[in-house]
Amino acid sequence: MIPVFKPLIEKEEFEAANAVLTNGWLGMGSYVGEFESKISDLLHLKDTGRHAVAVSTGHAALHLAMLLFDIGKDDEIITPSFNNIADFQAILAVGAKPVFCDVLEDTLCIDLDKAEALITNKTKAIIVMDYDCFLCDHDKAKKIGKAHNIKIIHDAAHSFGAVYKGLHCGNLADATMFSFDPVKSITCLDGGALIVKTEEEVEKLHQMRLVGMGQPAAVMYGNQRAWTYNVEQLGFRYHMSNMHAAIGLAQLSKFDEIVESRRHACSFYDSQLKDVVELKVPLADYSFVVPFLYYIRVPKGKRKDFIDWMKLEGVDLGIHWQPGHWFELFKNCKSGDLSVTEKIAYEIVSLPLHSKMNLSDLEKITRKIREFFNYA
């Protein structure tokens, strides 16, 4: 079976894990500090005065962003309904309410015109999400945030390493979340990061990610602990461990190979599937993105049969995602017109995409797709 996702685990990752286990400092320590430094350099965060704070998951990063911006009970956060459940749960976790917005049919990123129309005096932030190989209109998002004095939170779980008009993702919003979970382009086994603008925000995040303890990060990055400290605010066990950071560093050491291989795989899919008339493929410019997944859109009535048939042929497929307003927990949430979301939610299918993917797997997948649609 060719899986939808397959993490790139090679000798570098085994060596990194062994080094941490041999060292014996398994909690937050020197590898976490180095990981933050590496992603800061890769994303050129110093150019815009931003800072990276490593945390346990992307969801943790979103939750902390909400708290950092004093978002709370009965505040409203506009988010695409076509988004990951982690975003919706982070909103609920601070007592706020998601307001579901539609997406653009050509990119599947948030429709900012529809988002602006949903703004009320209760709106505290808009979550803008990059989807797959497409980036949101971040210039427009920034203008809307400034015009209405609300925060723009960038869900960049799909776009680590991507570049928007000369700026790396991470430099475009009031706060940016990255995810390094097991299936992302870069994995830390599990992990995330929140990119923020000020040192004051960094200090707050350092405490919040460590159950509120005021231990200086610089001490812990030396594989040490301070045994006396103060607790001044609410906190969570959201820090990243040395093991996770070490795996992330091993991944970053071959980032260029990962980028090239993923771009190549997506371009191959485009070339082999663009003439299948029943399909819609991204046909994106992959030069400025690091694709996390590759999606196609199939006719609504054929999706289940297509997924089942491909599985019998040895190819696993995914669905990213079910819209938030479909879930029982969110059925009473406010929303605008969701006509595009309702349409694509029945059509979207994720194809297998791995770093350093075998050409034979790509050929098999595209051959089987063409066979199903009688387009041999």
SVG drawing of the C-alpha trace seen along z (x, -y; Angstrom):
<svg xmlns="http://www.w3.org/2000/svg" viewBox="-27 -51 53 55">
<polyline fill="none" stroke="black" stroke-width="0.4" points="0.0,0.0 1.3,-3.4 0.3,-5.6 -1.0,-9.2 1.8,-10.4 5.2,-8.9 7.7,-10.8 11.3,-10.9 13.2,-8.9 16.8,-8.2 20.1,-7.7 20.3,-11.4 17.1,-11.0 18.3,-7.8 21.6,-9.5 19.9,-12.5 17.6,-10.4 20.6,-8.4 22.5,-11.5 19.7,-12.8 19.2,-9.5 23.0,-9.2 23.1,-12.8 20.2,-12.0 18.6,-15.5 15.2,-14.6 13.1,-17.6 13.4,-21.1 17.1,-21.9 19.9,-22.8 18.4,-21.2 15.2,-23.3 17.2,-26.5 19.2,-25.4 16.0,-24.5 14.5,-27.9 17.7,-29.5 17.8,-27.4 14.2,-28.1 14.8,-31.8 17.7,-31.9 15.9,-29.8 12.9,-32.1 15.0,-35.4 13.0,-36.4 15.6,-38.9 14.9,-40.9 11.5,-41.8 12.3,-41.7 10.4,-38.5 11.1,-35.6 10.4,-31.9 9.1,-30.0 9.1,-26.2 6.1,-24.4 4.7,-20.9 2.2,-21.1 0.7,-23.4 -2.5,-23.4 -0.6,-24.5 0.9,-27.4 -2.6,-28.5 -4.0,-28.3 -1.1,-30.3 -1.6,-32.9 -5.2,-33.4 -4.1,-33.9 -1.3,-36.2 -3.8,-38.5 -6.2,-38.4 -8.9,-36.6 -11.5,-35.3 -15.1,-34.7 -17.6,-35.6 -15.0,-37.1 -15.3,-36.1 -12.6,-34.7 -13.2,-34.4 -11.8,-31.3 -12.3,-29.3 -14.7,-26.5 -12.5,-24.5 -9.7,-24.2 -8.2,-21.8 -10.1,-21.0 -7.1,-22.3 -8.0,-25.9 -11.6,-25.6 -10.6,-23.8 -8.0,-26.5 -10.7,-29.1 -13.1,-27.2 -10.3,-26.6 -10.1,-30.3 -13.9,-30.7 -14.2,-32.5 -16.5,-31.6 -15.5,-30.6 -17.2,-32.4 -17.0,-30.3 -16.0,-31.9 -15.9,-30.6 -12.8,-30.0 -11.8,-30.9 -12.4,-28.1 -9.1,-28.6 -6.8,-28.4 -9.0,-27.0 -7.6,-29.8 -9.9,-32.1 -12.1,-34.5 -11.1,-37.8 -14.0,-39.8 -16.4,-37.4 -14.3,-37.5 -14.4,-41.3 -18.1,-41.2 -18.3,-39.0 -16.4,-41.5 -18.4,-42.8 -17.5,-44.7 -16.9,-41.3 -14.3,-40.2 -10.8,-40.0 -8.9,-38.1 -9.0,-36.5 -7.2,-33.2 -5.8,-33.1 -4.7,-29.7 -2.4,-28.7 -3.8,-25.5 -1.4,-23.0 0.5,-24.8 -1.4,-28.1 -0.7,-31.1 -3.4,-33.4 -3.5,-37.1 -1.5,-38.2 -1.2,-41.9 -5.0,-42.1 -5.3,-40.4 -2.9,-42.9 -4.9,-45.8 -8.1,-44.4 -6.5,-43.8 -5.2,-47.4 -8.4,-48.9 -10.5,-47.1 -7.9,-47.0 -8.0,-43.2 -5.2,-40.6 -4.2,-38.5 -3.2,-35.0 -1.5,-33.0 -2.0,-29.3 1.0,-28.3 0.9,-24.6 1.1,-23.9 3.6,-26.6 6.8,-26.2 9.6,-27.5 7.2,-29.1 7.9,-32.6 5.3,-35.3 6.4,-38.3 10.0,-38.0 9.1,-37.4 9.2,-33.9 6.0,-32.8 6.5,-33.7 7.0,-37.4 3.6,-38.3 1.1,-38.4 0.7,-39.4 1.5,-35.8 2.3,-32.7 1.8,-29.1 3.9,-26.3 3.2,-22.6 5.9,-19.9 3.7,-16.9 4.4,-13.4 3.0,-14.0 4.3,-17.5 7.1,-18.3 9.4,-18.8 8.6,-16.7 9.7,-16.9 7.8,-13.6 5.4,-16.2 5.9,-19.9 5.0,-23.4 6.3,-26.9 4.7,-30.4 6.3,-33.3 5.8,-36.7 6.9,-40.3 8.2,-41.4 10.6,-40.2 7.8,-40.9 5.6,-38.4 8.4,-35.8 8.8,-36.2 5.1,-35.6 5.2,-32.6 8.2,-31.1 6.2,-31.1 2.9,-30.0 4.5,-27.0 6.2,-25.8 3.1,-25.7 3.6,-29.3 7.1,-28.9 9.4,-31.8 12.5,-29.8 14.8,-31.7 14.9,-29.9 18.6,-30.6 19.2,-28.5 17.1,-25.6 18.9,-25.8 22.0,-25.0 20.5,-21.7 20.0,-23.1 17.1,-24.0 16.5,-26.9 15.1,-25.6 13.6,-28.9 11.2,-30.9 8.0,-32.8 4.6,-32.0 2.7,-35.0 0.3,-33.7 -1.7,-30.8 0.4,-28.1 0.4,-24.8 2.7,-21.9 3.3,-23.0 7.1,-23.1 9.1,-21.2 11.4,-18.4 15.0,-17.9 14.1,-14.7 11.6,-16.4 13.9,-19.3 16.8,-17.0 14.6,-15.2 13.6,-18.6 17.2,-19.7 18.0,-16.5 15.1,-17.2 16.3,-20.8 19.8,-19.6 18.3,-18.2 15.7,-20.8 16.8,-21.6 16.4,-17.9 13.0,-17.7 11.9,-20.9 13.1,-19.7 11.6,-16.3 8.2,-17.5 8.1,-20.1 9.1,-17.4 6.4,-15.1 3.7,-17.7 4.9,-18.8 4.8,-15.1 1.2,-14.8 0.2,-17.9 1.8,-16.6 0.1,-13.2 -3.4,-14.3 -4.0,-17.8 -5.6,-16.3 -8.1,-14.0 -11.2,-16.0 -13.1,-14.9 -10.4,-16.0 -9.3,-19.4 -5.7,-19.7 -3.8,-22.6 -1.5,-23.5 0.3,-25.8 3.6,-27.5 5.7,-25.4 8.7,-27.6 7.8,-29.5 6.2,-26.8 7.1,-23.5 4.0,-21.4 2.7,-19.5 0.0,-17.6 -1.3,-17.3 -5.0,-17.4 -7.3,-16.8 -11.0,-17.4 -13.2,-14.6 -16.9,-14.6 -19.0,-14.6 -20.8,-11.3 -17.6,-9.4 -15.4,-10.2 -16.2,-7.2 -16.0,-4.7 -12.7,-6.3 -11.1,-6.1 -12.3,-2.5 -11.0,-1.4 -7.6,-3.1 -7.3,-1.4 -7.9,2.0 -5.2,1.1 -2.7,0.4 -3.0,-3.4 -4.3,-5.1 -6.0,-8.4 -7.1,-11.1 -9.6,-13.9 -8.4,-17.3 -10.9,-18.2 -14.4,-18.0 -15.6,-21.6 -16.0,-22.8 -19.6,-23.7 -20.4,-20.0 -19.4,-18.9 -21.9,-18.6 -19.8,-20.7 -19.9,-23.7 -23.4,-23.4 -24.6,-26.5 -21.7,-28.7 -22.2,-31.8 -21.2,-31.6 -21.4,-33.5 -22.1,-32.2 -20.3,-28.8 -21.2,-27.8 -17.7,-27.2 -16.9,-25.2 -20.0,-23.1 -19.0,-22.3 -15.4,-21.4 -15.9,-19.4 -17.5,-16.7 -14.8,-16.7 -11.5,-17.1 -9.1,-14.1 -5.5,-14.1 -3.0,-11.9 0.1,-10.4 3.0,-12.9 6.2,-12.0 9.7,-13.5 12.1,-11.7 9.1,-9.9 9.9,-6.9 9.2,-7.6 7.7,-4.1 5.1,-5.0 4.2,-8.3 3.8,-6.4 1.6,-3.7 -0.6,-6.3 -1.2,-8.4 -1.6,-5.3 -4.3,-3.9 -6.1,-7.3 -6.2,-7.4 -7.5,-3.9 -10.3,-4.7 -11.4,-7.6 -11.0,-5.6 -8.3,-7.9 -5.4,-5.4"/>
</svg>
